[in-house]
Amino acid sequence: MKPSTDTPILQAEEIKTSKPVVRRGSVGDNGDILGIGWLHGSFHVAVFRRQKMLGSWSAPEPIKTLPELGPALDQALEELKFGGTEAFLLLENEQFAHQIEATPPFSDAAARSYLQARVQRYEKENHPVLWVAQPAAGIKKERSFIVHMLPRSFYESVNRYFLERRLDLTRILPLVVPVQRELDRFPIAKGRPVLVAVEAGGATVVMVAKVGEQMLFARNILADWGADPGRIGVEINRSLLYANQQFSVTVDRVWLLGENNSSTAQVNAKCGTGRQITVLPTSPVEWLQSVAKLPPRQPVNLVAGHLRRKSQQRSIRRLLLAASWAGLLFFVVDAWSRAVSWRQEKRQYSELSANEAKMNVEKARLAERNEAVQRERAFVHKVDDERLPAVPGKFAAIVAGALSDQMRLTDLAVKWDESSGWTFRLEGTVEADEETAREIVAALQRQLAGSPLKIRSNDSARAVMAIARAANSTAPEVQRFSFEGGILEN
């Protein structure tokens, strides 16, 4: 991008209004939209409600400088009785630059990054700008864009005038946007090339495009239709030759759209024969009507990205502010909670101090009672620890359950000895012969050995002896048995 040779930008501190700002009353927003067309000195304003124009006003004198913008806005608002807040600006002036940039055949994201780098280089050499890229037909394999750039300081100065009057400037568009929209609605076959020359105040916007497709290119010519129609014809002819040379497109239809149509003869003379020249009387207010019918998210909007970034910054600031207030509230609540807790503890301490003597007496009584309880508990533990377990009773129960029907106990003894532990001795009788008696006694010993007390018999202490009986006795044969052993032996 080459540095711009436009006139110096008016800085904010240089702008002075000749009379006080007329501020509108805060009466809410009725949904109306204010459309403003500022085209190289011509200044036109219209009010729209749901895309329908309610009224319009045009400045009687050219508005060429920023200090003249404020009074013109005040007069328009007073004449139209505008009650909304949203406004859009259709802009063409020396500060608004339009440059054609070619990029390699990148994706949309890569092409935007490439254009952003070009714009940043331009800003280093000149001044910060707001910009937006409008796709155009490329040459060969390259992609082409028309980069619309407006100095940021100029925008901020214009926006200040709007904010002072409670107007929200949501869109700034170049004139080629509504021109292309209307071109696609012309009664011409789709894809046919057309050159459109539009009167824009003291200048002319020339656009070459195919109907229903991307435009080929657009130019701004500082030539007045009434004062210099010959130059307009020359520039139109140069545009026709450029379209033929660069895009291999022969344009045979020329449309002249403006209020002053005295240049028709000069244009016809410069363009030569074989071309159809059509003149359509068009006022700037009609371009405002075309803009009002565009969708709000129309991509060629100079301030869309700027407003989106400002909205994100506002959201971040609100989030940080909310977090700060939440932190402050937490600090206050925590301090209040600590103060309440401290007062409660102080009150409790005072109550305890008043009852200190009584509580000391109670403490001594409880300590004495606790010592008595500890002595009783120690005595109980000592008794429990020194008392022998109930092995004899369990042993007797196990033996009683293990005796067979033929066996009778005559003696059972269980004793404890420090050296040998628990020992026992069993004596009794068995109603059976000697061999059977021995088997019954052995079965009893085996059953006792498998009991939970692990009863073991001494091999040397087992005996089964016959009991003498009379010679003629018919009583069953009885054997005496006795054995000893240990309890809880591994």
Secondary structure by P-SEA (a helix, b strand, c coil): ccccccccccccccccccccccccccccccbbbbbbbbcccbbbbbbbcccccccccccccccccccaaaaaaaaaaaaacccccbbbbbcccccbbbbbbbbccccaaaaaaaaaaaaaaaaaabbbbbbbbbbccccccbbbbbbbbbcaaaaaaaaaaaaaacccccccccaaaaaaaaaaaccccccbbbbbbbbcccbbbbbbbcccccccbbbbbcccccccaaaaaaaaaaaaaaaaaaccccccbbbbbcccccaaaaaaaaacccbbbbbbbccaaaaaaaaaacccccccccaaaaaaaaaaaaaaaaaaaaaaaaaaaaaaaaaaaaaaaaaaaaaaaaaaaaaaaaaaaaaaaaaaaaaaaaaaaaaaaaaaaacccaaaaaaaaaaaaaccccccccbbbbbccccccccbbbbbcccccaaaaaaaaaaaaaaaaacccbbbbbccccbbbbbbbcccccccbbbbbbbccccccc
